[in-house]
């Protein structure tokens, strides 16, 4: 009986102490809004002839890595990349970097992202040398992609 009281007292103290000290939730990491699978919605706004043969798909992971999958009529390319999101700017800044191959190897895609709509976001990017922030688009253009969350 005495052991039971001590055990209950210890558990109660731990529950109160744990809630007081550790119960506060930490702010979600900035990558949170993007985590998941996203698919291009419609053609690129400025694509000649409304080319729907080229489709893009992103898979963003919580560890700041992503897959960028580009499907064309001729082939499918998958790029494993890293990303960094700054959602405190308006529009948000998204950088895709760490390309291991292809024309973007050693470069960064500097993007702006409109995250205002749940399960959908707009993305516009320009390539630049890694560390060069001047490449980031100032506004959305006719090359803006709209991506929708895949369920």
Secondary structure, 3 states (H helix, E strand, C coil): CHHHHHHHHHHHHHHHHHHHHHCCCCCCCCCHHHCEEEEECCCCCCCHHHCCCCEEEEEECCCCEEEEEEECCCCEEEEEEEEEEECCCCCEEEEEECCCCCCCCCEEEEEEEECCCCCEEEEEEEEEECCCHHHCCCCCCCCCEEEEECC
